[in-house]
Amino acid sequence: MSISVQRQDDRTVEISVSDTGCGIPADHLPKIFDRFYRVNPARSHQLNASGLGLAIVKSITSLHRGTVSVQSEVGKGSTFTLTFPPAGGPTGACG
């Protein structure tokens, strides 16, 4: 797993979390941020998972005026990217 934080030229901040796990099939990607959605329901029972984690990430990110996205390839892993606008709004804290 790797985590990176980058500040872009427009002062947005991107936080990326990547893994080299199983990856997520493309047909599941549009739904993974939905509450209670599980890519593999049988496996989630083994892990005691509820399907709420990514929905919570999306909700908290939205409260901070940010976005969350995912890129994934089966057999290679996934990268989740959270993007946040500059503090204090589009023009920054000092206006």
Contacts in CASP RR format, 6 or more apart in sequence:
PFRMAT RR
TARGET T0000
AUTHOR 0000-0000-0000
METHOD contacts of the structure
MODEL  1
MSISVQRQDDRTVEISVSDTGCGIPADHLPKIFDRFYRVNPARSHQLNAS
GLGLAIVKSITSLHRGTVSVQSEVGKGSTFTLTFPPAGGPTGACG
1 17 0 8 1.000
1 18 0 8 1.000
1 19 0 8 1.000
1 20 0 8 1.000
2 16 0 8 1.000
2 17 0 8 1.000
2 18 0 8 1.000
2 19 0 8 1.000
3 15 0 8 1.000
3 16 0 8 1.000
3 17 0 8 1.000
3 18 0 8 1.000
4 14 0 8 1.000
4 15 0 8 1.000
4 16 0 8 1.000
4 18 0 8 1.000
5 13 0 8 1.000
5 14 0 8 1.000
5 15 0 8 1.000
5 16 0 8 1.000
6 13 0 8 1.000
6 14 0 8 1.000
6 16 0 8 1.000
7 13 0 8 1.000
8 14 0 8 1.000
10 86 0 8 1.000
11 85 0 8 1.000
11 86 0 8 1.000
11 92 0 8 1.000
12 83 0 8 1.000
12 84 0 8 1.000
12 85 0 8 1.000
12 86 0 8 1.000
13 83 0 8 1.000
13 84 0 8 1.000
13 86 0 8 1.000
14 81 0 8 1.000
14 82 0 8 1.000
14 83 0 8 1.000
14 84 0 8 1.000
15 81 0 8 1.000
15 82 0 8 1.000
15 84 0 8 1.000
16 79 0 8 1.000
16 80 0 8 1.000
16 81 0 8 1.000
16 82 0 8 1.000
17 79 0 8 1.000
17 80 0 8 1.000
18 77 0 8 1.000
18 78 0 8 1.000
18 79 0 8 1.000
18 80 0 8 1.000
19 77 0 8 1.000
19 78 0 8 1.000
19 79 0 8 1.000
20 76 0 8 1.000
20 77 0 8 1.000
21 75 0 8 1.000
21 76 0 8 1.000
21 77 0 8 1.000
21 78 0 8 1.000
22 74 0 8 1.000
22 75 0 8 1.000
22 77 0 8 1.000
23 72 0 8 1.000
23 73 0 8 1.000
23 74 0 8 1.000
23 75 0 8 1.000
23 76 0 8 1.000
23 77 0 8 1.000
23 78 0 8 1.000
24 32 0 8 1.000
24 39 0 8 1.000
24 70 0 8 1.000
24 72 0 8 1.000
24 74 0 8 1.000
24 77 0 8 1.000
24 78 0 8 1.000
25 39 0 8 1.000
25 74 0 8 1.000
26 72 0 8 1.000
26 74 0 8 1.000
28 39 0 8 1.000
29 70 0 8 1.000
29 72 0 8 1.000
31 37 0 8 1.000
32 39 0 8 1.000
32 54 0 8 1.000
32 70 0 8 1.000
33 54 0 8 1.000
33 55 0 8 1.000
33 57 0 8 1.000
33 58 0 8 1.000
33 68 0 8 1.000
34 55 0 8 1.000
35 51 0 8 1.000
35 52 0 8 1.000
35 55 0 8 1.000
36 50 0 8 1.000
36 51 0 8 1.000
36 52 0 8 1.000
36 55 0 8 1.000
37 51 0 8 1.000
37 54 0 8 1.000
37 55 0 8 1.000
38 44 0 8 1.000
38 49 0 8 1.000
38 51 0 8 1.000
43 49 0 8 1.000
44 50 0 8 1.000
44 51 0 8 1.000
54 68 0 8 1.000
57 68 0 8 1.000
57 80 0 8 1.000
57 82 0 8 1.000
58 68 0 8 1.000
61 67 0 8 1.000
61 68 0 8 1.000
61 82 0 8 1.000
61 84 0 8 1.000
64 84 0 8 1.000
65 84 0 8 1.000
65 85 0 8 1.000
65 89 0 8 1.000
66 82 0 8 1.000
66 83 0 8 1.000
66 84 0 8 1.000
66 85 0 8 1.000
67 82 0 8 1.000
67 83 0 8 1.000
68 80 0 8 1.000
68 81 0 8 1.000
68 82 0 8 1.000
68 83 0 8 1.000
69 80 0 8 1.000
69 81 0 8 1.000
69 83 0 8 1.000
70 78 0 8 1.000
70 79 0 8 1.000
70 80 0 8 1.000
70 81 0 8 1.000
71 78 0 8 1.000
71 79 0 8 1.000
71 81 0 8 1.000
72 78 0 8 1.000
72 79 0 8 1.000
86 92 0 8 1.000
86 93 0 8 1.000
87 93 0 8 1.000
88 95 0 8 1.000
END
